[in-house]
Amino acid sequence: MPRISFSTILFSSFLCSAVAVDAQTLNMKDAIHTAIANYGTIKAKSNYVSASKQTVEQARREYLPNLTLAAQQDYGTINGQNGPLSALGGLSTASSGPVLAQQNWNAAFGALYLSNISWDFFSFGRVREKINVSKEVLKRDVNDLSQEVFQHEVRVSAAYLNLLAAQRLTKSQQKNLERATIFKDNAVLRARNGLIAGVDSSLAGAEVSNAKIALTKAIDLEQEQANRLGILMGVTATAFKVDTASINHVPQAILLADTNVNFKEHPLLKFYRNRVDVSNQQLNYYKKLAYPTFSLIGIFQGRGSGFDANYANNLNAYSHSYSDGINPTRGNYLFGVGVTWNLTSILRTSPQVKAQRYISNGLENEYELVDQQLHAQLALAETKIKNAMDNYNEAPIQVKAASEAYLQKSTLYKNGLTTIVDLTQALYALNRAETDRDIAYTNVWQALLLKSAAMGDYNLFINEF
């Protein structure tokens, strides 16, 4: 059973992507359209759907009768013999002619022209069930494609949000480096003038180095996430410029109360339901294999021979002429109705029917498991939304307080009223607050995406952009 997971849209503190001066501009909807058009798995499943359509058409043509045309022209002898004859593997001849007292080698041309039509006009619904199986397979493949598109939309959206958050984090780290650099420059200048101890300038330099390392890590993680987004989009580009302003507001859908969620319409559940339907339809088809088949038969035959009608009395009454031998001079027709029933097929199909019934039960169990997982996923999404909104509302307060504390400590330090340790702690607190803010903003959208994935309604998320 394929594992069902939306882990790609879970929260993460480490979000990454790519950055470049001349990076291409990309919005969410364009990313989704490009990914659906380019991703290999989606293109493969589209081809599987096309193949299933042809299989349905092939199954429908099982209703057509068998129509056979045959012609053969031969040259040989026609010695007959009284006695039994068994053709083993088609290696023996079956020449027809008079039974003579001894062998002779008189040979002439002969020909046979045949048209044969046979139609299994009634087989207790076997052909109909085969068509129904093909139709269910087509529905399964169509829904498999739909759920793959849905899940890929979720994966690409999550990667896009991670990239967007990563670029915001990179900007925050750049601001932190700028503050640390200004702090260092002031410390070095004051140390040269003997206003502060020299160790303060060393500590300020260490803080700059730490800010540079943090920025490098942010850029590195950003590049990794950009690479992941490029893979999901099926493109080779690893640098994207995303719209950071698109998540500066709270999505309206996240504030709406849930209406009745119809999980039966979830793309994933529809696919799993179709798997059960295909198995049940195959079960019905296997049951039909135990029944007999009624057939209509029609044959028209023309035959030519180089041997004359009185050849039995006159062994010289034959011709070596090719045209005499292939000219049809006799014809026969036959119409009939037949029934065939292999009684041992009842014994053969019985285990097959039982096996298919067990398969249907197993697929039903898998369907129930996925249904349980989606209900649990929705409950988790609601919790994530509440937590994300709490952090979203708290983040500006933290940033404001940290900014004021840093401004206060910076002013006090410049006037020699506090230590560099206090200033460094304020700088760290401000950087942490800005990082938490960037993650909190993104996590609100990630929570909505998680809910959208659990409900099977991607429009709930994408319509906010």
ZIBELZI-V468452 format. One record per backbone hydrogen bond with DSSP energy under -0.5 kcal/mol. CO is the residue of the C=O (numbers start at 1). NH is the residue of the N-H. Records with the same first field share a line. If there is no record, write none. Layout:
CO->NH, NH
This chain:
3->5
6->9
7->10
13->15
16->222
20->23
24->241
26->243
27->31
28->32
29->33
30->34
31->35
32->36
33->37
34->38
35->39
39->43
40->44
41->45
42->46
43->47
44->48
45->49
46->50
47->51
48->52
49->53
50->54
51->55
52->56
53->57
54->58
55->59
56->60
57->61
59->62
60->63
61->64
65->67
66->68, 118
68->116
70->114
72->112
74->110
76->108
80->100
86->88
87->89
88->91
98->80, 100
108->76
109->306
110->74
111->304
112->72
113->302
114->70
115->300
116->68
117->298
118->66
119->121, 296
122->294
123->126
125->129
126->130
127->131
128->132
129->133
130->134
131->135
132->136
133->137
134->138
135->139
136->140
137->141
138->142
139->143
140->144
141->145
142->146
143->147
144->148
145->149
146->150
147->151
148->152
149->153
150->154
151->155
152->156
153->157
154->158
155->159
156->160
157->161
158->162
159->163
160->164
161->165
162->166
163->167
164->168
165->169
166->170
167->171
168->172
169->173
170->174
171->175
172->176
173->177
174->178
175->179
176->180
177->181
178->182
179->183
180->184
181->185
182->186
183->187
184->188
185->189
186->190
187->191
188->192
189->193
190->195, 196
191->194
197->200, 201
198->201, 202
199->203
200->204
201->205
202->206
203->207
204->208
205->209
206->210
207->211
208->212
209->213
210->214
211->215
212->216
213->217
214->218
215->219
216->220
217->221
218->222
219->223
220->224
221->225
222->226
223->227
224->228
225->229
226->230
227->231
228->232
229->233
230->234, 235
231->234
239->24
240->242
241->26
242->244
243->246
244->247
245->248
249->251
251->254
252->255
253->256
260->262
261->263
262->265
263->266
266->270
267->271
268->272
269->273
270->274
271->275
272->276
273->277
274->278
275->279
276->280
277->281
278->282
279->283
280->284
281->285
282->286
283->287
284->288
285->289
286->289
287->290
288->291
293->340
294->122
295->338
296->119
297->336
298->117
299->334
300->115
301->332
302->113
303->329, 330
304->111
306->319
308->311
310->313, 314
314->317
316->318
317->308
319->109
321->325
322->326
323->327
326->328
330->303
332->301
334->299
336->297
338->295
340->293
341->343
342->345
343->346
344->348
345->349
346->350
347->351
348->352
349->353
350->354
351->355
352->356
353->357
354->358
355->359
356->360
357->361
358->362
359->363
360->364
361->365
362->366
363->367
364->368
365->369
366->370
367->371
368->372
369->373
370->374
371->375
372->376
373->377
374->378
375->379
376->380
377->381
378->382
379->383
380->384
381->385
382->386
383->387
384->388
385->389
386->390
387->391
388->392
389->393
390->394
391->395
392->396
394->398
395->399
396->400
397->401
398->402
399->403
400->404
401->405
402->406
403->407
404->408
405->409
406->410
407->411
408->412
409->413
410->414
411->415
412->417, 418
413->416
419->423
420->424
421->425
422->426
423->427
424->428
425->429
426->430
427->431
428->432
429->433
430->434
431->435
432->436
433->437
434->438
435->439
436->440
437->441
438->442
439->443
440->444
441->445
442->446
443->447
444->448
445->449
446->450
447->451
448->452
449->453
450->454
451->455
452->456, 457
456->458
457->460
458->461, 462
459->463
461->464
462->465
